Amino acid sequence: MGCFSYICKTTGRAVASDSLNGDAVYMFRLEAGEVKEIMYGNYDSYGRVLDKDGNSFTWDKDWGGCVDDHFNDNDDDGFAVVLASHYDDELPTTKSDDDPNQGWGRRQSKEVIKEPYHLNLKGQKITIGRD
C-alpha cells in the first residue's frame, strides 16, 4: 500500500514526509465531526506521527476502521491534519483533503517535535494550546 498524506486544513499545502522525517503536524481523528484522538509530532507518511524514539504512534481505533472512516463521502469522519507552525488552536470538524501526490518528499518545515504525543479524548472536552 502506498503512503497516505493530506492537505493542511489551514494552509492548503501538502503535508510532506519521507517516512522518517516528516513535517511537524497536529493530526485529529474525527467521528461525526468530533475529535476523538489527537497526535502531535513529525508525520510518518502512513497516517500517524513519530514518537521521540522514531517509532509511529498507533490510533486506538483499529487501522482498518480509520481508513474506512477517512475514505468515504462523509466529511465529518476521517483525519484532519494541520501543519504545526500554522495551527490556530481551533479544533477541526471536517477531514482534510487527500494529497494526490501522497505527500512524498522532504518536509517543508524545519520544525522537529521534541515531545510528540498521542491523546485519546474519550468524550472529554478539550482545548489545545501551543507550548
N, C-alpha and C positions, 0 to 999 in steps of 0.2 A: 504494500500500500504506500502511496506517496505521502508527502508532507501535507500538513494542514496549516493554513495560515489565513489571516484575517485582515480586514481593513480597519484601521483605528477609528473608533466612533467619534473622536474629537477632531483629528487632523485630516482624515480621508486618505492617509498614507498606508502603504502595506507594512505589516509587521514582518521584519526580516529575521532570519536565523540560518545558521549553517549546521544546526543540530547541537553544537557545542557552545555557541557564543551568540545568543540572540539578543534582540532589542529588549530593553527593560520595559515590562508591561504590568498592568493590572488586568487579570482575567476574571470574568464573572460568569458563573454558570447560572442560567436563568430557567425558571419554570413558571409559566403563566405570568411572565413579566416581573417576577420577584427574584432577587438574588438569593440563591441557595448556598453557594460556595464562592470563595474568592481565593485566587492565587496571585501572588506578587513576586516577581523575580525576572530573570532573563529567560526569554522564550526558547523552547526546545525543539521547535518545528513540528511537534506532534500533539498540539492542543493542551500543553501543560507548561510549567516553568521549572527551572532547575533549582534544587536546594543548594545550600552552601558547599556541599561536597561534590556538586556536579551531577547528581542523580535527579531524575524527574520526580516531582510530587505526583500522586495519583488522586483523581477525584474520588469522593466517597461513593458516588453513583457509579455503577459498572460502565465501562467504556462503551460497550455496545449501545446502552441506553443513552449515553451522552451524544454519541454520533447520530442515533435516530432522532433525538431531540433537535440537534442542530440542522440536520439535512432534511427539513420538512418545509412546508409552506407557511408555518406559523412563526411570525417574527418575535413572538413573546417567549419562545423556547430556544435554548442553544447557548452559544458563547458570545459574550460581548467583550471586546478587547480594546484597551486604551494604552497608548504609549505613556509610560510613567511620567515622563517630563511634561506631558500635556494633560495629565489628569486634573480635573477641576473639583474633585471631592463630591461629585454628583453620581449617584448610583444609576446605571443604565436600566432601562426597562425593555429594550429590544436588542436582538442579537446583532453582531457585526456582519457585514457583507464578507463573503469569502474572497480571498485574493486569487485571481485566476492564474497567477504565476507561482502560487504555492509558497510565497514568501522566501524562497530560497535565495540566500546570498548573505553578504556581510551586513552586520547590523548598521543601522543608520545613526543610532545614538551611541555615544561613548560610555554611557552610564552603565555601571555594573552594580547589581544589587548585592550588598554585603549581608543582609539579613532577610532572605526571602522567606515567605510564609504561605501556608495553606490554611484557610479558615472555613469551617463548616458552620453555617449560621443557625441551623436547626430552628428556624422560626423566630430568631431574635431580631429585634430592630437594631440597625447598625448605623454608624457614621464612620466614614473613613476620612482621616486627615493625613496630611503629609507629615513626614518625620521632621 
